[in-house]
Amino acid sequence: MSEAPRPFRLSLAGYAICMAGICWREGLRFLNQRGRFLSALVRPLVWLFIFAAGFRSVLGVSIIPPYDTYVLYEVYVTPGLVAMIQLFNGLQSSLSMVYDREVGAMRILLVSPYPRWFLLVSKLVAGICVSLLQVYAFLAVAWFWEVELPPIGYLAVVPALLLSGLMLGAMGLLMSSVFRQMENFASVMNFVIFPMFFASSALYPLWRVQESSLVLWWICTFNPFTYAVELIRFALYGQFNPLAALVVAGCALVFLAASILAYDPSAGVMARRGGPEDAK
């Protein structure tokens, strides 16, 4: 009698090669799309160079943690603009996921032997790596605009960027599972990005929002993007905000679990569409 075939097992090296390939492909796509890189810098730089200069005399910032003294308005908005870069990058990466799921490489990977949760996490890791390049390019330009941060902050902010990038990328990934076409997803992005950005502490302290509107203050308080901004703000000054870290980590886990469930062919959104073949 012939021996039964051994079950196929994926090695750790295979997982590493798969993740490296996805990250490498995302990096090449980013380098080849120069317009994407320029647009990622233009948005925050417009706020830094134009809006911050105009609002400097209007929106003064009092001494609030993590600042030890009064700071210029452009210094205050820098962490929020860093988070905005990650927000746009996370949703743009998810937009490419919609395309890849239809006709791209992800369509093939989703039917490969690798678990879907691993493929989705690899896609998130690739997006986070790209966002790190964008963030440090922005901080380099901001430094010439006299937005000088403590030297330790440029390293201490890396864990905060990884965690916030994971949360925002997982949120975008969850959104991408709902839409079948790129046009629908692109149109909804604006209804998510701008409310999250403006209803947060990215542009103004929450105590000023509370003085103006208690309802808006509650909205900002329940906005996960607010805690991503504060996590980055404290990290840029070598400090740790435990509440922000806890909220961002919790939201990241919820969004990631929901995304994995939504892309599961036996349950979730993909099951109702009959798998990736019908997601057109």
C-alpha atoms as an extended CHARMM CRD file, in Angstrom:
* protein
*
       280  EXT
         1         1  MET       CA              0.0000000000        0.0000000000        0.0000000000  PROA      1               0.0000000000
         2         2  SER       CA              1.2900000000        3.4360000000       -0.8670000000  PROA      2               0.0000000000
         3         3  GLU       CA              1.8150000000        5.9070000000        1.9120000000  PROA      3               0.0000000000
         4         4  ALA       CA             -0.7070000000        8.6820000000        2.3420000000  PROA      4               0.0000000000
         5         5  PRO       CA              0.5850000000       12.0100000000        1.1100000000  PROA      5               0.0000000000
         6         6  ARG       CA              1.9160000000       14.2350000000        3.8220000000  PROA      6               0.0000000000
         7         7  PRO       CA             -0.0570000000       17.3800000000        4.5010000000  PROA      7               0.0000000000
         8         8  PHE       CA              1.4030000000       20.4880000000        2.9530000000  PROA      8               0.0000000000
         9         9  ARG       CA              2.8940000000       22.8440000000        5.5160000000  PROA      9               0.0000000000
        10        10  LEU       CA              4.0770000000       26.3580000000        4.9790000000  PROA      10              0.0000000000
        11        11  SER       CA              7.4620000000       27.1230000000        6.5160000000  PROA      11              0.0000000000
        12        12  LEU       CA              8.4070000000       30.2460000000        8.4230000000  PROA      12              0.0000000000
        13        13  ALA       CA             10.7630000000       31.1260000000        5.5980000000  PROA      13              0.0000000000
        14        14  GLY       CA              7.8320000000       30.9740000000        3.2010000000  PROA      14              0.0000000000
        15        15  TYR       CA              5.8380000000       33.3620000000        5.3780000000  PROA      15              0.0000000000
        16        16  ALA       CA              8.8180000000       35.7300000000        5.5670000000  PROA      16              0.0000000000
        17        17  ILE       CA              9.3300000000       35.6450000000        1.8010000000  PROA      17              0.0000000000
        18        18  CYS       CA              5.6320000000       36.2930000000        1.2040000000  PROA      18              0.0000000000
        19        19  MET       CA              5.5510000000       39.2970000000        3.5560000000  PROA      19              0.0000000000
        20        20  ALA       CA              8.8010000000       40.6610000000        2.1280000000  PROA      20              0.0000000000
        21        21  GLY       CA              7.3970000000       40.3160000000       -1.3960000000  PROA      21              0.0000000000
        22        22  ILE       CA              4.2280000000       42.2250000000       -0.5160000000  PROA      22              0.0000000000
        23        23  CYS       CA              6.2370000000       44.9700000000        1.2060000000  PROA      23              0.0000000000
        24        24  TRP       CA              8.6790000000       45.1560000000       -1.7030000000  PROA      24              0.0000000000
        25        25  ARG       CA              5.8460000000       45.4240000000       -4.2210000000  PROA      25              0.0000000000
        26        26  GLU       CA              4.1690000000       48.1740000000       -2.2160000000  PROA      26              0.0000000000
        27        27  GLY       CA              7.4740000000       50.0350000000       -1.9520000000  PROA      27              0.0000000000
        28        28  LEU       CA              8.0900000000       49.8200000000       -5.7020000000  PROA      28              0.0000000000
        29        29  ARG       CA              4.5690000000       51.0120000000       -6.3820000000  PROA      29              0.0000000000
        30        30  PHE       CA              5.1210000000       53.9830000000       -4.0900000000  PROA      30              0.0000000000
        31        31  LEU       CA              8.4510000000       54.8940000000       -5.7140000000  PROA      31              0.0000000000
        32        32  ASN       CA              6.9900000000       54.6240000000       -9.2100000000  PROA      32              0.0000000000
        33        33  GLN       CA              4.0010000000       56.7820000000       -8.2990000000  PROA      33              0.0000000000
        34        34  ARG       CA              5.8140000000       60.0640000000       -7.7160000000  PROA      34              0.0000000000
        35        35  GLY       CA              2.5370000000       61.9610000000       -7.7030000000  PROA      35              0.0000000000
        36        36  ARG       CA              1.4560000000       59.9590000000       -4.6650000000  PROA      36              0.0000000000
        37        37  PHE       CA              4.6130000000       60.9480000000       -2.8040000000  PROA      37              0.0000000000
        38        38  LEU       CA              4.2690000000       64.6130000000       -3.7360000000  PROA      38              0.0000000000
        39        39  SER       CA              0.5820000000       64.7270000000       -2.8070000000  PROA      39              0.0000000000
        40        40  ALA       CA              1.3850000000       63.1050000000        0.5450000000  PROA      40              0.0000000000
        41        41  LEU       CA              3.7920000000       65.9910000000        1.2460000000  PROA      41              0.0000000000
        42        42  VAL       CA              1.8030000000       68.8310000000       -0.2940000000  PROA      42              0.0000000000
        43        43  ARG       CA             -1.2530000000       68.3760000000        1.9450000000  PROA      43              0.0000000000
        44        44  PRO       CA              0.5000000000       68.7440000000        5.3170000000  PROA      44              0.0000000000
        45        45  LEU       CA              2.9390000000       71.3300000000        3.9890000000  PROA      45              0.0000000000
        46        46  VAL       CA              0.0640000000       73.5590000000        2.8440000000  PROA      46              0.0000000000
        47        47  TRP       CA             -1.3000000000       73.4650000000        6.3910000000  PROA      47              0.0000000000
        48        48  LEU       CA              2.1520000000       74.0790000000        7.8480000000  PROA      48              0.0000000000
        49        49  PHE       CA              3.2930000000       76.8680000000        5.5340000000  PROA      49              0.0000000000
        50        50  ILE       CA              0.0240000000       78.7130000000        4.8470000000  PROA      50              0.0000000000
        51        51  PHE       CA             -2.6840000000       77.9390000000        7.3920000000  PROA      51              0.0000000000
        52        52  ALA       CA             -0.3650000000       77.7670000000       10.3900000000  PROA      52              0.0000000000
        53        53  ALA       CA              1.2500000000       81.0680000000        9.4340000000  PROA      53              0.0000000000
        54        54  GLY       CA             -2.1540000000       82.6960000000        9.0850000000  PROA      54              0.0000000000
        55        55  PHE       CA             -3.5730000000       81.2770000000       12.3100000000  PROA      55              0.0000000000
        56        56  ARG       CA             -0.4430000000       81.8970000000       14.3880000000  PROA      56              0.0000000000
        57        57  SER       CA             -1.6970000000       85.1670000000       15.8310000000  PROA      57              0.0000000000
        58        58  VAL       CA             -5.2950000000       83.9770000000       16.1610000000  PROA      58              0.0000000000
        59        59  LEU       CA             -4.9440000000       80.5280000000       17.7040000000  PROA      59              0.0000000000
        60        60  GLY       CA             -2.4730000000       80.8100000000       20.5230000000  PROA      60              0.0000000000
        61        61  VAL       CA             -1.6690000000       77.5860000000       22.3820000000  PROA      61              0.0000000000
        62        62  SER       CA             -1.3750000000       77.5880000000       26.1580000000  PROA      62              0.0000000000
        63        63  ILE       CA              1.0490000000       75.4350000000       28.1300000000  PROA      63              0.0000000000
        64        64  ILE       CA             -0.4180000000       71.9420000000       27.9330000000  PROA      64              0.0000000000
        65        65  PRO       CA              1.2830000000       68.5370000000       28.0880000000  PROA      65              0.0000000000
        66        66  PRO       CA              3.6410000000       67.5340000000       26.5860000000  PROA      66              0.0000000000
        67        67  TYR       CA              4.8150000000       71.1260000000       26.1140000000  PROA      67              0.0000000000
        68        68  ASP       CA              6.7700000000       72.8290000000       28.9000000000  PROA      68              0.0000000000
        69        69  THR       CA              6.2960000000       76.3140000000       27.5120000000  PROA      69              0.0000000000
        70        70  TYR       CA              4.2710000000       78.2400000000       24.9660000000  PROA      70              0.0000000000
        71        71  VAL       CA              4.7330000000       76.9280000000       21.4520000000  PROA      71              0.0000000000
        72        72  LEU       CA              4.0320000000       78.3510000000       18.0290000000  PROA      72              0.0000000000
        73        73  TYR       CA              0.9230000000       77.1430000000       16.2730000000  PROA      73              0.0000000000
        74        74  GLU       CA              2.9210000000       75.3820000000       13.5530000000  PROA      74              0.0000000000
        75        75  VAL       CA              4.7110000000       73.3900000000       16.2510000000  PROA      75              0.0000000000
        76        76  TYR       CA              1.3820000000       72.3670000000       17.7660000000  PROA      76              0.0000000000
        77        77  VAL       CA             -0.1750000000       71.1940000000       14.4780000000  PROA      77              0.0000000000
        78        78  THR       CA              2.8640000000       69.1720000000       13.3670000000  PROA      78              0.0000000000
        79        79  PRO       CA              1.8110000000       65.9450000000       15.1880000000  PROA      79              0.0000000000
        80        80  GLY       CA             -1.6800000000       66.2770000000       13.7330000000  PROA      80              0.0000000000
        81        81  LEU       CA             -0.2530000000       66.6750000000       10.2430000000  PROA      81              0.0000000000
        82        82  VAL       CA              1.8980000000       63.5900000000       10.7960000000  PROA      82              0.0000000000
        83        83  ALA       CA             -1.2410000000       61.6580000000       11.7380000000  PROA      83              0.0000000000
        84        84  MET       CA             -2.9860000000       63.0850000000        8.6650000000  PROA      84              0.0000000000
        85        85  ILE       CA             -0.2460000000       61.6220000000        6.4720000000  PROA      85              0.0000000000
        86        86  GLN       CA             -0.8830000000       58.2210000000        8.0190000000  PROA      86              0.0000000000
        87        87  LEU       CA             -4.6490000000       58.6210000000        7.6580000000  PROA      87              0.0000000000
        88        88  PHE       CA             -4.4230000000       59.4230000000        3.9450000000  PROA      88              0.0000000000
        89        89  ASN       CA             -1.8370000000       56.7140000000        3.3480000000  PROA      89              0.0000000000
        90        90  GLY       CA             -3.9150000000       54.0910000000        5.1570000000  PROA      90              0.0000000000
        91        91  LEU       CA             -6.9850000000       54.8100000000        3.0710000000  PROA      91              0.0000000000
        92        92  GLN       CA             -5.0160000000       55.1050000000       -0.1680000000  PROA      92              0.0000000000
        93        93  SER       CA             -3.3890000000       51.7530000000        0.5270000000  PROA      93              0.0000000000
        94        94  SER       CA             -6.8400000000       50.2950000000        1.0710000000  PROA      94              0.0000000000
        95        95  LEU       CA             -7.9600000000       51.8900000000       -2.1810000000  PROA      95              0.0000000000
        96        96  SER       CA             -5.2230000000       49.9600000000       -3.9660000000  PROA      96              0.0000000000
        97        97  MET       CA             -6.4890000000       46.8750000000       -2.1340000000  PROA      97              0.0000000000
        98        98  VAL       CA             -9.8410000000       47.2750000000       -3.8830000000  PROA      98              0.0000000000
        99        99  TYR       CA             -8.0470000000       47.3410000000       -7.2470000000  PROA      99              0.0000000000
       100       100  ASP       CA             -5.7310000000       44.4410000000       -6.3870000000  PROA      100             0.0000000000
       101       101  ARG       CA             -8.6750000000       42.3850000000       -5.2080000000  PROA      101             0.0000000000
       102       102  GLU       CA            -10.3500000000       42.8250000000       -8.5840000000  PROA      102             0.0000000000
       103       103  VAL       CA             -7.5320000000       42.4370000000      -11.0990000000  PROA      103             0.0000000000
       104       104  GLY       CA             -4.2390000000       42.7470000000       -9.2270000000  PROA      104             0.0000000000
       105       105  ALA       CA             -1.8240000000       40.5200000000       -7.3640000000  PROA      105             0.0000000000
       106       106  MET       CA             -3.9700000000       40.3660000000       -4.2270000000  PROA      106             0.0000000000
       107       107  ARG       CA             -6.6230000000       38.5360000000       -6.2360000000  PROA      107             0.0000000000
       108       108  ILE       CA             -4.1310000000       35.6970000000       -6.6930000000  PROA      108             0.0000000000
       109       109  LEU       CA             -2.7930000000       35.8490000000       -3.1540000000  PROA      109             0.0000000000
       110       110  LEU       CA             -6.2740000000       35.5800000000       -1.6470000000  PROA      110             0.0000000000
       111       111  VAL       CA             -6.6140000000       32.0780000000       -3.1370000000  PROA      111             0.0000000000
       112       112  SER       CA             -3.0630000000       31.0330000000       -2.1700000000  PROA      112             0.0000000000
       113       113  PRO       CA             -2.3200000000       28.5720000000        0.6660000000  PROA      113             0.0000000000
       114       114  TYR       CA             -1.3560000000       31.4180000000        2.9790000000  PROA      114             0.0000000000
       115       115  PRO       CA             -3.9640000000       32.4020000000        5.5810000000  PROA      115             0.0000000000
       116       116  ARG       CA             -5.9410000000       35.4740000000        4.7190000000  PROA      116             0.0000000000
       117       117  TRP       CA             -5.1900000000       37.0790000000        8.0670000000  PROA      117             0.0000000000
       118       118  PHE       CA             -1.4770000000       36.8510000000        7.2550000000  PROA      118             0.0000000000
       119       119  LEU       CA             -1.9630000000       38.3990000000        3.8100000000  PROA      119             0.0000000000
       120       120  LEU       CA             -3.9980000000       41.2420000000        5.2590000000  PROA      120             0.0000000000
       121       121  VAL       CA             -1.4450000000       41.8790000000        8.0120000000  PROA      121             0.0000000000
       122       122  SER       CA              1.3340000000       41.8530000000        5.4090000000  PROA      122             0.0000000000
       123       123  LYS       CA             -0.5940000000       44.4200000000        3.3900000000  PROA      123             0.0000000000
       124       124  LEU       CA             -0.9210000000       46.5820000000        6.5100000000  PROA      124             0.0000000000
       125       125  VAL       CA              2.7940000000       46.2510000000        7.3190000000  PROA      125             0.0000000000
       126       126  ALA       CA              3.6580000000       47.3240000000        3.7750000000  PROA      126             0.0000000000
       127       127  GLY       CA              1.4100000000       50.3650000000        4.0690000000  PROA      127             0.0000000000
       128       128  ILE       CA              2.9170000000       51.3130000000        7.4280000000  PROA      128             0.0000000000
       129       129  CYS       CA              6.4540000000       51.1390000000        6.0040000000  PROA      129             0.0000000000
       130       130  VAL       CA              5.4420000000       53.4850000000        3.1930000000  PROA      130             0.0000000000
       131       131  SER       CA              3.8310000000       55.8990000000        5.6490000000  PROA      131             0.0000000000
       132       132  LEU       CA              7.0580000000       56.0230000000        7.6920000000  PROA      132             0.0000000000
       133       133  LEU       CA              8.9350000000       57.2550000000        4.6200000000  PROA      133             0.0000000000
       134       134  GLN       CA              6.3150000000       59.9330000000        4.0530000000  PROA      134             0.0000000000
       135       135  VAL       CA              6.3150000000       61.0350000000        7.6910000000  PROA      135             0.0000000000
       136       136  TYR       CA             10.0780000000       61.4350000000        7.9620000000  PROA      136             0.0000000000
       137       137  ALA       CA             10.2090000000       63.2750000000        4.6420000000  PROA      137             0.0000000000
       138       138  PHE       CA              7.6280000000       65.7090000000        6.0430000000  PROA      138             0.0000000000
       139       139  LEU       CA              9.5020000000       66.1080000000        9.3400000000  PROA      139             0.0000000000
       140       140  ALA       CA             12.6990000000       66.8340000000        7.3980000000  PROA      140             0.0000000000
       141       141  VAL       CA             10.9880000000       69.6450000000        5.4810000000  PROA      141             0.0000000000
       142       142  ALA       CA              9.3140000000       70.9160000000        8.6700000000  PROA      142             0.0000000000
       143       143  TRP       CA             12.7150000000       71.1480000000       10.3510000000  PROA      143             0.0000000000
       144       144  PHE       CA             13.7750000000       73.7670000000        7.8000000000  PROA      144             0.0000000000
       145       145  TRP       CA             10.5710000000       75.6350000000        8.7260000000  PROA      145             0.0000000000
       146       146  GLU       CA             11.9120000000       75.9250000000       12.2870000000  PROA      146             0.0000000000
       147       147  VAL       CA              9.7420000000       73.1130000000       13.6300000000  PROA      147             0.0000000000
       148       148  GLU       CA             12.5580000000       71.6360000000       15.6730000000  PROA      148             0.0000000000
       149       149  LEU       CA             11.7100000000       68.6400000000       17.8220000000  PROA      149             0.0000000000
       150       150  PRO       CA             13.8510000000       67.0290000000       20.5470000000  PROA      150             0.0000000000
       151       151  PRO       CA             16.3580000000       64.6530000000       18.9100000000  PROA      151             0.0000000000
       152       152  ILE       CA             15.0330000000       61.7310000000       20.9650000000  PROA      152             0.0000000000
       153       153  GLY       CA             11.5780000000       62.3730000000       19.5560000000  PROA      153             0.0000000000
       154       154  TYR       CA             12.5710000000       61.3300000000       16.0450000000  PROA      154             0.0000000000
       155       155  LEU       CA             13.2760000000       57.8260000000       17.3700000000  PROA      155             0.0000000000
       156       156  ALA       CA             10.6940000000       57.6600000000       20.1630000000  PROA      156             0.0000000000
       157       157  VAL       CA              7.8980000000       58.3630000000       17.6930000000  PROA      157             0.0000000000
       158       158  VAL       CA              8.5240000000       55.1710000000       15.6850000000  PROA      158             0.0000000000
       159       159  PRO       CA              6.4530000000       52.8520000000       17.9600000000  PROA      159             0.0000000000
       160       160  ALA       CA              3.6590000000       55.4370000000       18.0080000000  PROA      160             0.0000000000
       161       161  LEU       CA              3.7120000000       55.6330000000       14.2160000000  PROA      161             0.0000000000
       162       162  LEU       CA              3.5910000000       51.8510000000       13.9280000000  PROA      162             0.0000000000
       163       163  LEU       CA              0.6210000000       51.5970000000       16.2790000000  PROA      163             0.0000000000
       164       164  SER       CA             -1.3320000000       54.4980000000       14.7980000000  PROA      164             0.0000000000
       165       165  GLY       CA             -0.5290000000       53.3350000000       11.2700000000  PROA      165             0.0000000000
       166       166  LEU       CA             -1.8610000000       49.8920000000       12.1430000000  PROA      166             0.0000000000
       167       167  MET       CA             -5.1130000000       51.3570000000       13.4530000000  PROA      167             0.0000000000
       168       168  LEU       CA             -5.7010000000       53.6710000000       10.5010000000  PROA      168             0.0000000000
       169       169  GLY       CA             -4.6570000000       51.0490000000        7.9660000000  PROA      169             0.0000000000
       170       170  ALA       CA             -6.9280000000       48.4250000000        9.5250000000  PROA      170             0.0000000000
       171       171  MET       CA             -9.7930000000       50.9130000000        9.4630000000  PROA      171             0.0000000000
       172       172  GLY       CA             -9.2290000000       51.5120000000        5.7610000000  PROA      172             0.0000000000
       173       173  LEU       CA             -8.9420000000       47.7810000000        5.1420000000  PROA      173             0.0000000000
       174       174  LEU       CA            -12.2850000000       47.2440000000        6.8430000000  PROA      174             0.0000000000
       175       175  MET       CA            -13.8280000000       49.9100000000        4.6370000000  PROA      175             0.0000000000
       176       176  SER       CA            -12.3610000000       48.3410000000        1.4970000000  PROA      176             0.0000000000
       177       177  SER       CA            -14.1390000000       45.0590000000        2.2490000000  PROA      177             0.0000000000
       178       178  VAL       CA            -17.5070000000       46.7710000000        1.8900000000  PROA      178             0.0000000000
       179       179  PHE       CA            -17.0470000000       48.2660000000       -1.5760000000  PROA      179             0.0000000000
       180       180  ARG       CA            -16.8200000000       46.3740000000       -4.8470000000  PROA      180             0.0000000000
       181       181  GLN       CA            -15.5890000000       49.1890000000       -7.0700000000  PROA      181             0.0000000000
       182       182  MET       CA            -12.8280000000       51.7300000000       -6.6560000000  PROA      182             0.0000000000
       183       183  GLU       CA            -15.0930000000       54.6350000000       -7.5710000000  PROA      183             0.0000000000
       184       184  ASN       CA            -17.4500000000       53.9290000000       -4.6850000000  PROA      184             0.0000000000
       185       185  PHE       CA            -14.6230000000       53.6000000000       -2.1910000000  PROA      185             0.0000000000
       186       186  ALA       CA            -12.8580000000       56.7520000000       -3.3920000000  PROA      186             0.0000000000
       187       187  SER       CA            -16.0280000000       58.8110000000       -3.0210000000  PROA      187             0.0000000000
       188       188  VAL       CA            -16.6030000000       57.6180000000        0.5510000000  PROA      188             0.0000000000
       189       189  MET       CA            -12.9950000000       58.3280000000        1.5740000000  PROA      189             0.0000000000
       190       190  ASN       CA            -13.7090000000       62.0760000000        1.7150000000  PROA      190             0.0000000000
       191       191  PHE       CA            -16.6090000000       61.4950000000        4.1030000000  PROA      191             0.0000000000
       192       192  VAL       CA            -14.2480000000       59.6640000000        6.4600000000  PROA      192             0.0000000000
       193       193  ILE       CA            -10.9640000000       61.5580000000        6.1970000000  PROA      193             0.0000000000
       194       194  PHE       CA            -12.0970000000       65.1300000000        6.7170000000  PROA      194             0.0000000000
       195       195  PRO       CA            -14.5640000000       64.5750000000        9.5970000000  PROA      195             0.0000000000
       196       196  MET       CA            -11.9740000000       62.4800000000       11.4400000000  PROA      196             0.0000000000
       197       197  PHE       CA             -9.2660000000       65.0710000000       10.8550000000  PROA      197             0.0000000000
       198       198  PHE       CA            -11.2040000000       68.2050000000       11.7330000000  PROA      198             0.0000000000
       199       199  ALA       CA            -13.1140000000       66.6720000000       14.6790000000  PROA      199             0.0000000000
       200       200  SER       CA             -9.9150000000       65.9170000000       16.5740000000  PROA      200             0.0000000000
       201       201  SER       CA             -7.0920000000       67.6210000000       18.4310000000  PROA      201             0.0000000000
       202       202  ALA       CA             -4.9850000000       67.8150000000       15.2730000000  PROA      202             0.0000000000
       203       203  LEU       CA             -5.5820000000       71.5290000000       14.6540000000  PROA      203             0.0000000000
       204       204  TYR       CA             -6.6690000000       72.8880000000       18.0350000000  PROA      204             0.0000000000
       205       205  PRO       CA             -6.5310000000       71.8300000000       21.6910000000  PROA      205             0.0000000000
       206       206  LEU       CA             -9.6080000000       70.0740000000       23.0070000000  PROA      206             0.0000000000
       207       207  TRP       CA            -10.0370000000       72.6140000000       25.8010000000  PROA      207             0.0000000000
       208       208  ARG       CA            -10.6840000000       75.2720000000       23.1630000000  PROA      208             0.0000000000
       209       209  VAL       CA            -13.2200000000       72.9970000000       21.4850000000  PROA      209             0.0000000000
       210       210  GLN       CA            -14.9330000000       72.4450000000       24.8260000000  PROA      210             0.0000000000
       211       211  GLU       CA            -15.2210000000       76.1910000000       25.3600000000  PROA      211             0.0000000000
       212       212  SER       CA            -16.8860000000       76.5980000000       21.9580000000  PROA      212             0.0000000000
       213       213  SER       CA            -19.1300000000       73.5250000000       21.7140000000  PROA      213             0.0000000000
       214       214  LEU       CA            -19.6620000000       70.7560000000       24.2320000000  PROA      214             0.0000000000
       215       215  VAL       CA            -21.2220000000       68.5100000000       21.5860000000  PROA      215             0.0000000000
       216       216  LEU       CA            -18.2110000000       68.8790000000       19.2990000000  PROA      216             0.0000000000
       217       217  TRP       CA            -15.9310000000       68.1930000000       22.2580000000  PROA      217             0.0000000000
       218       218  TRP       CA            -17.6880000000       64.8890000000       22.8950000000  PROA      218             0.0000000000
       219       219  ILE       CA            -17.3640000000       63.9910000000       19.2150000000  PROA      219             0.0000000000
       220       220  CYS       CA            -13.6430000000       64.7480000000       19.3380000000  PROA      220             0.0000000000
       221       221  THR       CA            -13.3190000000       62.7160000000       22.5380000000  PROA      221             0.0000000000
       222       222  PHE       CA            -14.8570000000       59.6300000000       20.9370000000  PROA      222             0.0000000000
       223       223  ASN       CA            -12.8530000000       60.0540000000       17.7340000000  PROA      223             0.0000000000
       224       224  PRO       CA            -10.0460000000       57.4330000000       17.5910000000  PROA      224             0.0000000000
       225       225  PHE       CA             -7.9980000000       59.7800000000       15.4300000000  PROA      225             0.0000000000
       226       226  THR       CA             -7.7250000000       62.1780000000       18.3780000000  PROA      226             0.0000000000
       227       227  TYR       CA             -5.8630000000       59.5650000000       20.4010000000  PROA      227             0.0000000000
       228       228  ALA       CA             -3.5950000000       58.7290000000       17.4620000000  PROA      228             0.0000000000
       229       229  VAL       CA             -2.6570000000       62.4180000000       17.2680000000  PROA      229             0.0000000000
       230       230  GLU       CA             -1.9900000000       62.6300000000       21.0200000000  PROA      230             0.0000000000
       231       231  LEU       CA              0.0350000000       59.4140000000       20.9940000000  PROA      231             0.0000000000
       232       232  ILE       CA              2.2590000000       60.8600000000       18.2560000000  PROA      232             0.0000000000
       233       233  ARG       CA              2.3980000000       64.2790000000       19.9570000000  PROA      233             0.0000000000
       234       234  PHE       CA              3.6870000000       62.8810000000       23.2510000000  PROA      234             0.0000000000
       235       235  ALA       CA              6.0920000000       60.4890000000       21.5160000000  PROA      235             0.0000000000
       236       236  LEU       CA              7.6620000000       63.3260000000       19.5140000000  PROA      236             0.0000000000
       237       237  TYR       CA              8.7040000000       64.8420000000       22.8510000000  PROA      237             0.0000000000
       238       238  GLY       CA              9.9570000000       61.5890000000       24.3300000000  PROA      238             0.0000000000
       239       239  GLN       CA              6.8750000000       61.0560000000       26.5070000000  PROA      239             0.0000000000
       240       240  PHE       CA              4.2680000000       58.3280000000       26.7250000000  PROA      240             0.0000000000
       241       241  ASN       CA              0.5110000000       58.8030000000       26.8430000000  PROA      241             0.0000000000
       242       242  PRO       CA             -0.9490000000       55.5600000000       28.2740000000  PROA      242             0.0000000000
       243       243  LEU       CA             -4.5920000000       56.4550000000       27.5990000000  PROA      243             0.0000000000
       244       244  ALA       CA             -3.9110000000       57.2760000000       23.9510000000  PROA      244             0.0000000000
       245       245  ALA       CA             -1.8440000000       54.1080000000       23.5280000000  PROA      245             0.0000000000
       246       246  LEU       CA             -4.5860000000       51.9800000000       25.0640000000  PROA      246             0.0000000000
       247       247  VAL       CA             -7.3270000000       53.4660000000       22.8860000000  PROA      247             0.0000000000
       248       248  VAL       CA             -5.2820000000       53.2480000000       19.6810000000  PROA      248             0.0000000000
       249       249  ALA       CA             -4.2240000000       49.6560000000       20.3980000000  PROA      249             0.0000000000
       250       250  GLY       CA             -7.7910000000       48.6460000000       21.2370000000  PROA      250             0.0000000000
       251       251  CYS       CA             -9.2180000000       50.2440000000       18.0910000000  PROA      251             0.0000000000
       252       252  ALA       CA             -6.4560000000       48.6730000000       15.9980000000  PROA      252             0.0000000000
       253       253  LEU       CA             -7.3300000000       45.1980000000       17.3080000000  PROA      253             0.0000000000
       254       254  VAL       CA            -11.0550000000       45.7480000000       16.7210000000  PROA      254             0.0000000000
       255       255  PHE       CA            -10.5630000000       47.0710000000       13.1770000000  PROA      255             0.0000000000
       256       256  LEU       CA             -8.0910000000       44.3200000000       12.3260000000  PROA      256             0.0000000000
       257       257  ALA       CA            -10.3320000000       41.5420000000       13.6630000000  PROA      257             0.0000000000
       258       258  ALA       CA            -13.3100000000       42.9830000000       11.7900000000  PROA      258             0.0000000000
       259       259  SER       CA            -11.2430000000       43.2010000000        8.5820000000  PROA      259             0.0000000000
       260       260  ILE       CA            -10.1120000000       39.5930000000        8.8570000000  PROA      260             0.0000000000
       261       261  LEU       CA            -13.7000000000       38.5030000000        9.4430000000  PROA      261             0.0000000000
       262       262  ALA       CA            -14.9510000000       40.6240000000        6.5270000000  PROA      262             0.0000000000
       263       263  TYR       CA            -12.3910000000       39.0680000000        4.1490000000  PROA      263             0.0000000000
       264       264  ASP       CA            -13.1030000000       35.5300000000        5.3790000000  PROA      264             0.0000000000
       265       265  PRO       CA            -14.6680000000       33.5800000000        2.4660000000  PROA      265             0.0000000000
       266       266  SER       CA            -16.7880000000       31.5020000000        4.8640000000  PROA      266             0.0000000000
       267       267  ALA       CA            -18.1200000000       34.4620000000        6.8470000000  PROA      267             0.0000000000
       268       268  GLY       CA            -18.4250000000       38.1770000000        6.5040000000  PROA      268             0.0000000000
       269       269  VAL       CA            -18.7350000000       40.3910000000        3.4660000000  PROA      269             0.0000000000
       270       270  MET       CA            -16.7030000000       38.2560000000        1.0680000000  PROA      270             0.0000000000
       271       271  ALA       CA            -18.9160000000       35.2610000000        1.7860000000  PROA      271             0.0000000000
       272       272  ARG       CA            -22.0190000000       37.1650000000        0.7220000000  PROA      272             0.0000000000
       273       273  ARG       CA            -20.2700000000       38.0600000000       -2.5310000000  PROA      273             0.0000000000
       274       274  GLY       CA            -19.0480000000       34.5770000000       -3.2370000000  PROA      274             0.0000000000
       275       275  GLY       CA            -15.3520000000       35.2770000000       -2.6560000000  PROA      275             0.0000000000
       276       276  PRO       CA            -12.8910000000       37.4690000000       -4.5050000000  PROA      276             0.0000000000
       277       277  GLU       CA            -14.0210000000       36.2050000000       -7.8930000000  PROA      277             0.0000000000
       278       278  ASP       CA            -17.3370000000       37.9710000000       -7.5220000000  PROA      278             0.0000000000
       279       279  ALA       CA            -15.9950000000       41.1700000000       -5.9740000000  PROA      279             0.0000000000
       280       280  LYS       CA            -16.1460000000       43.1430000000       -9.1680000000  PROA      280             0.0000000000
